[in-house]
């Protein structure tokens, strides 16, 4: 999965031709979330300080 950005220990990734709606994946340590481009968390959990 291509890495779009890395900052403060968070890695932002986006798949090419992934399912709709458009979204990105983020990892922070052992946490993973999927976030829509509108900013809504679609799946997963992150610690509050990382959101």
Steps between C-alpha positions, in 0.01 A plus 500: 500500500652836402590723794364853453643657816675429831477736797507471880515120470188483280528340156237602239443259208262482206430208269459556126158374377377417852126468575267802534454740672843660453707460816848461644655263752701617801724307740634613835689232692261206536196712402345517152208704366329566169389862451277641224628802309231699684681419826262240649652188658351208308669214687758435771625691803772753576602646835334839556834684506578374146169611345 
